Amino acid sequence: MHNYIVNLAGVIDPQTITISLGNVTDSAGNFSSAVSASMDVLIGGVDATRRVYAADVSLVRPQTFRSVTSSTSEEM
């Protein structure tokens, strides 16, 4: 698995976005002519129900005191 960081701006809520990258080379030298990934955006929604409920708060609360690292940011 390869990780790529893409900074986003102007993403509205809620929607599904698709990021497409071309001519990508990672730090290990692996090359791909095209890479794409989609994700749903819903501010406050973390459990893939496409709604914001108390369950979202229950899932996020234990994470609030953890240090942010590349592995902990991927868990959410």
C-alpha positions in Angstrom: 0.0 0.0 0.0 1.2 3.5 -0.8 0.3 6.7 0.9 0.0 10.0 -0.8 -0.8 13.3 0.9 -3.1 15.7 -1.0 -4.1 19.1 0.6 -7.7 20.0 -0.2 -9.4 23.4 -0.2 -13.0 24.4 -1.0 -14.5 21.0 -0.3 -18.2 21.4 0.6 -20.2 19.3 3.0 -21.7 16.7 2.2 -20.3 15.2 -1.0 -18.2 12.5 -2.5 -14.9 13.6 -3.9 -12.5 11.8 -6.2 -8.8 12.8 -6.3 -6.9 11.8 -9.4 -3.1 12.1 -9.7 -1.0 11.6 -12.8 2.6 10.5 -13.3 3.1 9.6 -9.6 6.4 8.4 -8.2 6.6 7.4 -4.5 9.6 7.6 -2.2 10.5 4.0 -3.0 10.6 4.7 -6.7 7.4 3.0 -7.7 5.7 4.8 -10.6 2.1 4.9 -11.7 0.7 6.9 -14.7 -2.6 7.3 -12.8 -3.8 7.0 -9.2 -7.3 7.9 -8.0 -9.3 7.5 -4.8 -12.8 8.6 -3.7 -14.0 9.5 -0.2 -17.2 10.8 1.3 -17.1 14.1 3.1 -19.5 14.8 6.0 -18.2 17.1 8.7 -18.7 15.3 12.0 -19.6 12.0 10.4 -17.1 9.2 11.1 -19.0 5.9 11.0 -20.0 5.8 7.3 -23.7 6.1 7.9 -23.9 9.4 6.0 -25.5 11.0 9.0 -24.1 12.6 12.2 -25.4 10.9 15.4 -24.3 10.5 19.0 -22.4 7.4 17.9 -20.0 9.7 16.0 -19.2 11.5 19.2 -18.6 8.1 21.0 -16.2 7.1 18.3 -14.2 10.3 18.2 -14.1 11.1 22.0 -11.5 8.4 22.8 -9.2 9.7 20.1 -9.1 13.3 21.3 -6.2 12.9 23.7 -4.0 10.8 21.4 -1.1 12.3 19.6 -1.6 12.7 15.8 0.7 10.5 13.8 0.4 9.0 10.3 -1.0 5.8 11.8 -3.5 7.4 14.1 -4.8 9.8 11.4 -5.5 6.8 9.1 -7.6 5.2 11.8 -10.3 7.8 11.6 
